[in-house]
Amino acid sequence: MLIADRQQHVRFASWIKLREHLEKSNDPLRDVSSYFLKLPRVKFYTDPYSSITWPTPWELIDENEYCEFNIILGICYTLQLTERFKFCQPKINVALDTVNKTVYYLLFVDDKVYGYIEEEWASVEELPKTLKIQKIYAMKPLH
């Protein structure tokens, strides 16, 4: 087996283990975000404003290029591919904070949101009123 093939196999096996772990985890949201935060980062890879260009879950893992937006996609896809979260209706929002002019990629799962408070899940109520939603993507079920 070639080194690249072996690395790909390891990535997919690790991702499968993560999804299995999430089924019984006491804190699946924290566990899935922790997993993706440890992956290699790139500055820009996927255009958050063009959902037709987004990688599929399997392309995302295969390509192994994680910009801030791909981290959100990876977390979302992973949760959707578990039995535990298969009926959740996640949304990805692109938002602009009108005060500090920062763009945020936010993943909404039930009453929790990821992407505003660095490396943490927060309640929807914790989001500031200065956030203006630029784009909302209701994620289609993967099952």
Backbone torsions as a table, in degrees:
resi	resn	phi	psi	omega
1	MET	NA	133.7	178.6
2	LEU	-68.6	156.1	-179.3
3	ILE	-59.0	-44.5	-179.5
4	ALA	-62.2	-40.9	178.3
5	ASP	-65.0	-39.8	179.1
6	ARG	-64.3	-43.2	179.1
7	GLN	-64.0	-40.6	177.5
8	GLN	-62.8	-44.1	179.2
9	HIS	-60.4	-43.4	179.3
10	VAL	-62.7	-42.7	179.3
11	ARG	-61.1	-46.5	-178.7
12	PHE	-67.9	-39.2	178.4
13	ALA	-64.0	-41.0	178.5
14	SER	-64.0	-40.4	-179.6
15	TRP	-67.5	-38.4	176.1
16	ILE	-63.2	-45.2	178.4
17	LYS	-59.6	-41.1	178.1
18	LEU	-59.2	-48.9	-178.2
19	ARG	-62.2	-38.4	176.7
20	GLU	-64.1	-42.8	179.4
21	HIS	-61.4	-39.8	-176.7
22	LEU	-64.0	-25.7	-178.9
23	GLU	-60.9	-29.9	-176.0
24	LYS	-120.0	1.2	-176.0
25	SER	-62.9	144.3	173.9
26	ASN	-75.2	-23.1	-180.0
27	ASP	-140.6	69.9	-174.1
28	PRO	-63.0	-31.9	-179.9
29	LEU	-67.1	-44.4	177.7
30	ARG	-66.1	-40.5	-178.4
31	ASP	-63.6	-43.2	-178.5
32	VAL	-69.6	-39.8	179.5
33	SER	-68.5	-38.0	177.5
34	SER	-60.9	-40.5	178.7
35	TYR	-59.1	-50.2	-175.5
36	PHE	-72.6	-26.7	178.8
37	LEU	-70.5	-16.3	-179.8
38	LYS	-89.2	-6.1	-175.6
39	LEU	-82.4	158.9	-178.7
40	PRO	-61.9	142.4	-176.3
41	ARG	-111.0	148.3	170.0
42	VAL	-128.1	161.4	-176.5
43	LYS	-69.5	-50.9	-177.4
44	PHE	-146.3	132.6	-179.7
45	TYR	-139.3	-43.5	-175.8
46	THR	-119.2	135.7	179.0
47	ASP	-79.1	111.3	-177.6
48	PRO	-68.2	-14.7	-178.0
49	TYR	-93.8	0.4	-177.7
50	SER	-130.5	83.5	-173.9
51	SER	-62.6	-22.1	178.6
52	ILE	-70.2	-16.5	179.0
53	THR	-96.8	-3.6	-177.4
54	TRP	-66.3	141.6	176.2
55	PRO	-69.3	152.8	172.1
56	THR	-71.3	169.8	177.5
57	PRO	-55.9	-40.7	-175.9
58	TRP	-74.1	-35.2	174.7
59	GLU	-65.9	-39.7	-179.9
60	LEU	-58.8	-48.2	-179.9
61	ILE	-67.6	-40.0	-179.7
62	ASP	-64.6	-45.7	-177.3
63	GLU	-70.3	-32.5	174.2
64	ASN	57.9	38.6	178.4
65	GLU	-121.3	110.5	-172.0
66	TYR	-117.0	98.3	168.4
67	CYS	-84.4	176.9	-179.4
68	GLU	-55.9	-40.4	-178.8
69	PHE	-70.1	-39.0	179.5
70	ASN	-65.6	-29.0	174.1
71	ILE	-60.7	-46.1	178.6
72	ILE	-61.9	-45.5	177.9
73	LEU	-60.0	-45.0	-178.6
74	GLY	-61.5	-43.4	178.7
75	ILE	-63.1	-46.8	-178.7
76	CYS	-61.2	-52.6	-178.8
77	TYR	-58.4	-43.6	-177.5
78	THR	-61.5	-46.6	178.0
79	LEU	-61.4	-43.6	-178.8
80	GLN	-61.9	-28.3	-176.8
81	LEU	-89.5	9.2	173.7
82	THR	-99.9	155.3	174.5
83	GLU	-65.5	-37.8	-175.9
84	ARG	-60.6	-36.2	-175.1
85	PHE	-114.2	10.0	-173.2
86	LYS	-64.3	-22.0	179.5
87	PHE	-99.7	0.5	176.1
88	CYS	-69.3	157.8	-179.2
89	GLN	-120.7	75.9	-176.0
90	PRO	-68.3	152.3	174.7
91	LYS	-129.4	142.5	172.0
92	ILE	-111.5	125.5	178.5
93	ASN	-115.6	140.2	168.8
94	VAL	-102.0	122.6	-174.6
95	ALA	-130.6	149.6	176.9
96	LEU	-115.8	128.1	173.0
97	ASP	-82.9	115.3	-174.0
98	THR	-70.6	-16.4	179.6
99	VAL	-84.5	-54.2	-176.5
100	ASN	-98.4	3.2	176.0
101	LYS	58.5	34.0	179.3
102	THR	-100.3	137.5	175.7
103	VAL	-92.9	135.2	178.7
104	TYR	-121.8	141.7	171.4
105	TYR	-105.4	115.3	-171.6
106	LEU	-115.6	132.7	175.1
107	LEU	-107.9	121.4	178.1
108	PHE	-103.2	122.9	175.5
109	VAL	-130.0	112.7	-175.7
110	ASP	55.0	-121.2	-178.3
111	ASP	-101.4	15.9	-179.7
112	LYS	-113.0	153.7	178.1
113	VAL	-136.2	139.7	178.1
114	TYR	-121.4	138.5	174.7
115	GLY	121.0	-10.4	178.3
116	TYR	-96.1	-56.1	175.9
117	ILE	-85.3	121.8	-172.3
118	GLU	-52.1	122.8	174.8
119	GLU	61.0	22.5	-178.9
120	GLU	-135.3	150.3	168.5
121	TRP	-88.2	142.2	179.8
122	ALA	-131.4	165.8	174.0
123	SER	-81.0	153.0	-179.3
124	VAL	-57.8	-34.6	-179.2
125	GLU	-63.7	-21.2	-178.5
126	GLU	-77.6	-12.8	-179.3
127	LEU	-68.5	137.8	-179.0
128	PRO	-74.0	154.6	178.4
129	LYS	-70.4	-11.6	-179.5
130	THR	-78.7	-6.7	177.9
131	LEU	-79.3	127.0	176.2
132	LYS	-114.4	120.9	-177.5
133	ILE	-73.8	126.7	179.0
134	GLN	-97.9	-32.5	-177.2
135	LYS	-153.0	139.6	176.6
136	ILE	-124.8	129.1	176.6
137	TYR	-118.9	112.0	171.6
138	ALA	-80.0	117.5	-174.5
139	MET	-76.5	131.4	179.5
140	LYS	-73.1	145.0	177.2
141	PRO	-58.3	146.3	179.8
142	LEU	-102.0	-8.0	180.0
143	HIS	-89.1	NA	NA
